[in-house]
Amino acid sequence: MIKMVMIAYNEAIDDEVMEVLENCGLKNYTKTKGVFGKGTTSGTHMGDDIWPGRNNILYAACQENEAKQLVSCMKELRKELGKEGVKAFVWSLDELT
């Protein structure tokens, strides 16, 4: 079954996230840079003087076993970085063309 993994993270840890992807062997993804958001543990990022910082979002369509591996790697990164903010979400894809 094909899964979509969405990783939302603080732009300050982009290098760390990309290193994890490489170590997991993930080669195909789509990245959106400079998005805004608010998280309970990571705080508000609106890219302005009041709420500085931005987030990046990375999407990866992959096999179920690859998704599990990627989520596991992101959990480890989250433990290491704590408050910096990195979250992974997974959902099933009905169709991939």
N, CA, C and O atoms as a GROMACS GRO file, in nm:
protein
  388
    1MET      N    1   0.084  -0.118   0.000
    1MET     CA    2   0.000   0.000   0.000
    1MET      C    3   0.089   0.125   0.000
    1MET      O    4   0.190   0.131   0.071
    2ILE      N    5   0.051   0.223  -0.079
    2ILE     CA    6   0.126   0.348  -0.087
    2ILE      C    7   0.079   0.442   0.023
    2ILE      O    8  -0.040   0.456   0.049
    3LYS      N    9   0.177   0.507   0.087
    3LYS     CA   10   0.149   0.603   0.194
    3LYS      C   11   0.205   0.739   0.156
    3LYS      O   12   0.300   0.749   0.078
    4MET      N   13   0.145   0.843   0.212
    4MET     CA   14   0.199   0.978   0.200
    4MET      C   15   0.248   1.018   0.339
    4MET      O   16   0.172   1.014   0.436
    5VAL      N   17   0.373   1.056   0.347
    5VAL     CA   18   0.429   1.106   0.472
    5VAL      C   19   0.448   1.256   0.455
    5VAL      O   20   0.512   1.301   0.360
    6MET      N   21   0.393   1.332   0.548
    6MET     CA   22   0.412   1.476   0.550
    6MET      C   23   0.493   1.510   0.675
    6MET      O   24   0.455   1.474   0.787
    7ILE      N   25   0.603   1.578   0.655
    7ILE     CA   26   0.688   1.619   0.766
    7ILE      C   27   0.687   1.770   0.772
    7ILE      O   28   0.726   1.838   0.677
    8ALA      N   29   0.641   1.823   0.885
    8ALA     CA   30   0.639   1.968   0.908
    8ALA      C   31   0.747   1.997   1.012
    8ALA      O   32   0.755   1.931   1.115
    9TYR      N   33   0.831   2.097   0.982
    9TYR     CA   34   0.944   2.123   1.072
    9TYR      C   35   0.993   2.267   1.062
    9TYR      O   36   0.971   2.335   0.962
   10ASN      N   37   1.059   2.311   1.167
   10ASN     CA   38   1.120   2.444   1.173
   10ASN      C   39   1.228   2.453   1.066
   10ASN      O   40   1.311   2.362   1.053
   11GLU      N   41   1.228   2.562   0.990
   11GLU     CA   42   1.326   2.577   0.882
   11GLU      C   43   1.470   2.575   0.934
   11GLU      O   44   1.563   2.548   0.858
   12ALA      N   45   1.489   2.604   1.062
   12ALA     CA   46   1.623   2.607   1.120
   12ALA      C   47   1.687   2.468   1.124
   12ALA      O   48   1.809   2.457   1.134
   13ILE      N   49   1.606   2.362   1.115
   13ILE     CA   50   1.661   2.227   1.121
   13ILE      C   51   1.653   2.156   0.985
   13ILE      O   52   1.651   2.033   0.978
   14ASP      N   53   1.649   2.233   0.878
   14ASP     CA   54   1.639   2.174   0.744
   14ASP      C   55   1.753   2.078   0.716
   14ASP      O   56   1.730   1.970   0.662
   15ASP      N   57   1.875   2.115   0.751
   15ASP     CA   58   1.990   2.027   0.724
   15ASP      C   59   1.975   1.893   0.796
   15ASP      O   60   2.006   1.788   0.740
   16GLU      N   61   1.929   1.898   0.920
   16GLU     CA   62   1.912   1.775   0.998
   16GLU      C   63   1.804   1.686   0.938
   16GLU      O   64   1.821   1.564   0.930
   17VAL      N   65   1.693   1.745   0.896
   17VAL     CA   66   1.585   1.668   0.835
   17VAL      C   67   1.632   1.605   0.704
   17VAL      O   68   1.605   1.488   0.679
   18MET      N   69   1.702   1.681   0.623
   18MET     CA   70   1.750   1.629   0.495
   18MET      C   71   1.852   1.516   0.516
   18MET      O   72   1.856   1.421   0.439
   19GLU      N   73   1.934   1.527   0.620
   19GLU     CA   74   2.029   1.421   0.651
   19GLU      C   75   1.956   1.292   0.691
   19GLU      O   76   1.995   1.183   0.650
   20VAL      N   77   1.850   1.306   0.770
   20VAL     CA   78   1.771   1.189   0.809
   20VAL      C   79   1.709   1.124   0.685
   20VAL      O   80   1.710   1.001   0.672
   21LEU      N   81   1.656   1.205   0.593
   21LEU     CA   82   1.598   1.150   0.470
   21LEU      C   83   1.702   1.072   0.391
   21LEU      O   84   1.674   0.962   0.341
   22GLU      N   85   1.819   1.128   0.381
   22GLU     CA   86   1.926   1.061   0.307
   22GLU      C   87   1.964   0.929   0.376
   22GLU      O   88   1.982   0.827   0.309
   23ASN      N   89   1.977   0.932   0.508
   23ASN     CA   90   2.012   0.811   0.583
   23ASN      C   91   1.904   0.704   0.574
   23ASN      O   92   1.934   0.585   0.580
   24CYS      N   93   1.779   0.746   0.558
   24CYS     CA   94   1.667   0.651   0.541
   24CYS      C   95   1.658   0.600   0.398
   24CYS      O   96   1.581   0.508   0.370
   25GLY      N   97   1.736   0.657   0.308
   25GLY     CA   98   1.735   0.614   0.169
   25GLY      C   99   1.621   0.672   0.088
   25GLY      O  100   1.593   0.624  -0.023
   26LEU      N  101   1.554   0.774   0.140
   26LEU     CA  102   1.443   0.834   0.067
   26LEU      C  103   1.498   0.928  -0.040
   26LEU      O  104   1.571   1.023  -0.009
   27LYS      N  105   1.463   0.902  -0.164
   27LYS     CA  106   1.517   0.981  -0.275
   27LYS      C  107   1.414   1.074  -0.339
   27LYS      O  108   1.451   1.173  -0.401
   28ASN      N  109   1.285   1.043  -0.323
   28ASN     CA  110   1.181   1.121  -0.390
   28ASN      C  111   1.094   1.193  -0.287
   28ASN      O  112   1.040   1.131  -0.195
   29TYR      N  113   1.081   1.322  -0.305
   29TYR     CA  114   1.000   1.402  -0.214
   29TYR      C  115   0.968   1.535  -0.280
   29TYR      O  116   1.026   1.572  -0.382
   30THR      N  117   0.875   1.607  -0.220
   30THR     CA  118   0.844   1.744  -0.258
   30THR      C  119   0.855   1.829  -0.133
   30THR      O  120   0.799   1.794  -0.029
   31LYS      N  121   0.927   1.941  -0.143
   31LYS     CA  122   0.947   2.028  -0.027
   31LYS      C  123   0.887   2.166  -0.055
   31LYS      O  124   0.907   2.225  -0.161
   32THR      N  125   0.814   2.216   0.043
   32THR     CA  126   0.763   2.352   0.040
   32THR      C  127   0.834   2.429   0.150
   32THR      O  128   0.829   2.391   0.266
   33LYS      N  129   0.900   2.538   0.112
   33LYS     CA  130   0.978   2.615   0.209
   33LYS      C  131   0.904   2.742   0.250
   33LYS      O  132   0.826   2.799   0.173
   34GLY      N  133   0.929   2.784   0.373
   34GLY     CA  134   0.881   2.913   0.420
   34GLY      C  135   0.732   2.920   0.448
   34GLY      O  136   0.668   3.020   0.416
   35VAL      N  137   0.676   2.814   0.507
   35VAL     CA  138   0.534   2.816   0.541
   35VAL      C  139   0.517   2.860   0.685
   35VAL      O  140   0.611   2.854   0.764
   36PHE      N  141   0.398   2.905   0.719
   36PHE     CA  142   0.370   2.957   0.851
   36PHE      C  143   0.284   2.860   0.929
   36PHE      O  144   0.211   2.779   0.870
   37GLY      N  145   0.292   2.868   1.062
   37GLY     CA  146   0.209   2.780   1.143
   37GLY      C  147   0.230   2.801   1.291
   37GLY      O  148   0.310   2.883   1.335
   38LYS      N  149   0.155   2.724   1.366
   38LYS     CA  150   0.160   2.731   1.512
   38LYS      C  151   0.148   2.590   1.567
   38LYS      O  152   0.060   2.514   1.527
   39GLY      N  153   0.236   2.557   1.660
   39GLY     CA  154   0.232   2.426   1.723
   39GLY      C  155   0.238   2.440   1.874
   39GLY      O  156   0.292   2.538   1.926
   40THR      N  157   0.182   2.344   1.943
   40THR     CA  158   0.178   2.349   2.089
   40THR      C  159   0.318   2.352   2.148
   40THR      O  160   0.345   2.431   2.239
   41THR      N  161   0.407   2.268   2.099
   41THR     CA  162   0.542   2.264   2.155
   41THR      C  163   0.641   2.352   2.080
   41THR      O  164   0.739   2.398   2.139
   42SER      N  165   0.619   2.375   1.952
   42SER     CA  166   0.716   2.451   1.872
   42SER      C  167   0.688   2.600   1.867
   42SER      O  168   0.774   2.678   1.826
   43GLY      N  169   0.569   2.642   1.909
   43GLY     CA  170   0.536   2.784   1.908
   43GLY      C  171   0.482   2.831   1.774
   43GLY      O  172   0.453   2.752   1.685
   44THR      N  173   0.469   2.962   1.763
   44THR     CA  174   0.414   3.025   1.644
   44THR      C  175   0.526   3.074   1.554
   44THR      O  176   0.621   3.136   1.600
   45HIS      N  177   0.515   3.045   1.425
   45HIS     CA  178   0.611   3.090   1.324
   45HIS      C  179   0.534   3.158   1.213
   45HIS      O  180   0.467   3.093   1.133
   46MET      N  181   0.542   3.291   1.208
   46MET     CA  182   0.473   3.368   1.105
   46MET      C  183   0.568   3.450   1.018
   46MET      O  184   0.524   3.523   0.929
   47GLY      N  185   0.699   3.437   1.043
   47GLY     CA  186   0.798   3.504   0.960
   47GLY      C  187   0.801   3.655   0.975
   47GLY      O  188   0.846   3.725   0.885
   48ASP      N  189   0.752   3.706   1.089
   48ASP     CA  190   0.754   3.851   1.111
   48ASP      C  191   0.827   3.884   1.241
   48ASP      O  192   0.879   3.794   1.307
   49ASP      N  193   0.830   4.012   1.277
   49ASP     CA  194   0.902   4.054   1.397
   49ASP      C  195   0.838   4.001   1.526
   49ASP      O  196   0.908   3.973   1.623
   50ILE      N  197   0.708   3.988   1.526
   50ILE     CA  198   0.638   3.941   1.645
   50ILE      C  199   0.651   3.789   1.660
   50ILE      O  200   0.679   3.739   1.769
   51TRP      N  201   0.631   3.717   1.552
   51TRP     CA  202   0.640   3.570   1.551
   51TRP      C  203   0.745   3.528   1.447
   51TRP      O  204   0.708   3.484   1.338
   52PRO      N  205   0.874   3.542   1.479
   52PRO     CA  206   0.978   3.509   1.381
   52PRO      C  207   0.985   3.360   1.350
   52PRO      O  208   0.932   3.276   1.423
   53GLY      N  209   1.051   3.330   1.242
   53GLY     CA  210   1.072   3.192   1.201
   53GLY      C  211   0.965   3.145   1.105
   53GLY      O  212   0.855   3.201   1.098
   54ARG      N  213   0.999   3.042   1.032
   54ARG     CA  214   0.908   2.979   0.938
   54ARG      C  215   0.927   2.829   0.946
   54ARG      O  216   1.020   2.780   1.010
   55ASN      N  217   0.839   2.758   0.880
   55ASN     CA  218   0.847   2.612   0.875
   55ASN      C  219   0.868   2.568   0.731
   55ASN      O  220   0.847   2.644   0.637
   56ASN      N  221   0.908   2.445   0.716
   56ASN     CA  222   0.912   2.378   0.587
   56ASN      C  223   0.821   2.257   0.596
   56ASN      O  224   0.800   2.202   0.705
   57ILE      N  225   0.767   2.216   0.484
   57ILE     CA  226   0.687   2.093   0.479
   57ILE      C  227   0.744   2.007   0.367
   57ILE      O  228   0.770   2.054   0.256
   58LEU      N  229   0.761   1.880   0.398
   58LEU     CA  230   0.813   1.784   0.302
   58LEU      C  231   0.711   1.673   0.286
   58LEU      O  232   0.659   1.620   0.384
   59TYR      N  233   0.681   1.638   0.161
   59TYR     CA  234   0.587   1.530   0.129
   59TYR      C  235   0.664   1.418   0.059
   59TYR      O  236   0.746   1.443  -0.030
   60ALA      N  237   0.637   1.295   0.100
   60ALA     CA  238   0.700   1.180   0.036
   60ALA      C  239   0.597   1.069   0.017
   60ALA      O  240   0.541   1.019   0.114
   61ALA      N  241   0.572   1.032  -0.107
   61ALA     CA  242   0.488   0.917  -0.137
   61ALA      C  243   0.580   0.796  -0.143
   61ALA      O  244   0.678   0.794  -0.217
   62CYS      N  245   0.547   0.693  -0.064
   62CYS     CA  246   0.637   0.578  -0.056
   62CYS      C  247   0.561   0.453  -0.013
   62CYS      O  248   0.443   0.459   0.022
   63GLN      N  249   0.630   0.341  -0.016
   63GLN     CA  250   0.572   0.216   0.028
   63GLN      C  251   0.552   0.219   0.180
   63GLN      O  252   0.619   0.295   0.251
   64GLU      N  253   0.463   0.137   0.229
   64GLU     CA  254   0.429   0.136   0.372
   64GLU      C  255   0.551   0.113   0.461
   64GLU      O  256   0.566   0.179   0.564
   65ASN      N  257   0.637   0.020   0.423
   65ASN     CA  258   0.756  -0.007   0.504
   65ASN      C  259   0.851   0.113   0.507
   65ASN      O  260   0.915   0.140   0.608
   66GLU      N  261   0.861   0.184   0.395
   66GLU     CA  262   0.944   0.305   0.390
   66GLU      C  263   0.885   0.415   0.478
   66GLU      O  264   0.958   0.488   0.545
   67ALA      N  265   0.753   0.426   0.478
   67ALA     CA  266   0.686   0.526   0.562
   67ALA      C  267   0.712   0.498   0.709
   67ALA      O  268   0.739   0.590   0.786
   68LYS      N  269   0.702   0.372   0.748
   68LYS     CA  270   0.728   0.336   0.889
   68LYS      C  271   0.872   0.370   0.928
   68LYS      O  272   0.896   0.422   1.036
   69GLN      N  273   0.965   0.341   0.840
   69GLN     CA  274   1.106   0.372   0.865
   69GLN      C  275   1.127   0.523   0.879
   69GLN      O  276   1.197   0.568   0.970
   70LEU      N  277   1.067   0.598   0.789
   70LEU     CA  278   1.081   0.743   0.792
   70LEU      C  279   1.022   0.803   0.919
   70LEU      O  280   1.083   0.890   0.981
   71VAL      N  281   0.905   0.757   0.959
   71VAL     CA  282   0.842   0.807   1.082
   71VAL      C  283   0.928   0.772   1.203
   71VAL      O  284   0.944   0.854   1.293
   72SER      N  285   0.983   0.654   1.205
   72SER     CA  286   1.071   0.613   1.314
   72SER      C  287   1.194   0.705   1.323
   72SER      O  288   1.234   0.746   1.431
   73CYS      N  289   1.252   0.735   1.208
   73CYS     CA  290   1.367   0.826   1.204
   73CYS      C  291   1.330   0.966   1.251
   73CYS      O  292   1.408   1.031   1.320
   74MET      N  293   1.212   1.013   1.212
   74MET     CA  294   1.167   1.146   1.255
   74MET      C  295   1.141   1.150   1.406
   74MET      O  296   1.166   1.252   1.470
   75LYS      N  297   1.091   1.041   1.462
   75LYS     CA  298   1.071   1.034   1.607
   75LYS      C  299   1.204   1.047   1.680
   75LYS      O  300   1.213   1.117   1.781
   76GLU      N  301   1.306   0.982   1.628
   76GLU     CA  302   1.439   0.992   1.688
   76GLU      C  303   1.493   1.134   1.679
   76GLU      O  304   1.550   1.186   1.775
   77LEU      N  305   1.476   1.196   1.563
   77LEU     CA  306   1.521   1.334   1.546
   77LEU      C  307   1.447   1.426   1.642
   77LEU      O  308   1.507   1.516   1.701
   78ARG      N  309   1.319   1.403   1.658
   78ARG     CA  310   1.238   1.485   1.749
   78ARG      C  311   1.290   1.472   1.892
   78ARG      O  312   1.296   1.572   1.965
   79LYS      N  313   1.327   1.352   1.933
   79LYS     CA  314   1.383   1.332   2.067
   79LYS      C  315   1.513   1.412   2.084
   79LYS      O  316   1.536   1.472   2.189
   80GLU      N  317   1.596   1.411   1.980
   80GLU     CA  318   1.725   1.481   1.985
   80GLU      C  319   1.707   1.632   1.992
   80GLU      O  320   1.778   1.700   2.066
   81LEU      N  321   1.613   1.685   1.914
   81LEU     CA  322   1.601   1.830   1.899
   81LEU      C  323   1.501   1.893   1.993
   81LEU      O  324   1.507   2.014   2.017
   82GLY      N  325   1.409   1.815   2.046
   82GLY     CA  326   1.313   1.867   2.143
   82GLY      C  327   1.224   1.976   2.088
   82GLY      O  328   1.144   1.952   1.998
   83LYS      N  329   1.238   2.095   2.142
   83LYS     CA  330   1.145   2.205   2.115
   83LYS      C  331   1.155   2.264   1.975
   83LYS      O  332   1.068   2.341   1.935
   84GLU      N  333   1.257   2.232   1.900
   84GLU     CA  334   1.272   2.291   1.766
   84GLU      C  335   1.155   2.261   1.674
   84GLU      O  336   1.123   2.342   1.587
   85GLY      N  337   1.091   2.149   1.693
   85GLY     CA  338   0.970   2.121   1.618
   85GLY      C  339   0.989   2.042   1.490
   85GLY      O  340   1.038   2.095   1.390
   86VAL      N  341   0.951   1.916   1.495
   86VAL     CA  342   0.944   1.833   1.375
   86VAL      C  343   0.834   1.730   1.402
   86VAL      O  344   0.834   1.662   1.505
   87LYS      N  345   0.741   1.719   1.308
   87LYS     CA  346   0.630   1.625   1.321
   87LYS      C  347   0.608   1.555   1.188
   87LYS      O  348   0.625   1.614   1.081
   88ALA      N  349   0.571   1.428   1.197
   88ALA     CA  350   0.542   1.350   1.076
   88ALA      C  351   0.399   1.299   1.083
   88ALA      O  352   0.353   1.253   1.188
   89PHE      N  353   0.331   1.307   0.971
   89PHE     CA  354   0.193   1.262   0.957
   89PHE      C  355   0.189   1.164   0.840
   89PHE      O  356   0.258   1.184   0.740
   90VAL      N  357   0.108   1.059   0.852
   90VAL     CA  358   0.100   0.957   0.747
   90VAL      C  359  -0.046   0.931   0.713
   90VAL      O  360  -0.131   0.921   0.801
   91TRP      N  361  -0.072   0.921   0.583
   91TRP     CA  362  -0.205   0.880   0.540
   91TRP      C  363  -0.192   0.793   0.416
   91TRP      O  364  -0.090   0.797   0.346
   92SER      N  365  -0.296   0.714   0.389
   92SER     CA  366  -0.297   0.624   0.274
   92SER      C  367  -0.335   0.701   0.148
   92SER      O  368  -0.418   0.791   0.150
   93LEU      N  369  -0.272   0.662   0.038
   93LEU     CA  370  -0.304   0.719  -0.092
   93LEU      C  371  -0.393   0.621  -0.167
   93LEU      O  372  -0.360   0.503  -0.179
   94ASP      N  373  -0.504   0.668  -0.216
   94ASP     CA  374  -0.594   0.584  -0.293
   94ASP      C  375  -0.542   0.555  -0.432
   94ASP      O  376  -0.568   0.449  -0.490
   95GLU      N  377  -0.468   0.653  -0.486
   95GLU     CA  378  -0.423   0.638  -0.623
   95GLU      C  379  -0.292   0.712  -0.642
   95GLU      O  380  -0.272   0.818  -0.582
   96LEU      N  381  -0.205   0.659  -0.722
   96LEU     CA  382  -0.079   0.724  -0.756
   96LEU      C  383  -0.060   0.707  -0.905
   96LEU      O  384  -0.049   0.595  -0.954
   97THR      N  385  -0.054   0.819  -0.977
   97THR     CA  386  -0.038   0.812  -1.122
   97THR      C  387   0.091   0.877  -1.167
   97THR      O  388   0.120   0.880  -1.286
   0.00000   0.00000   0.00000
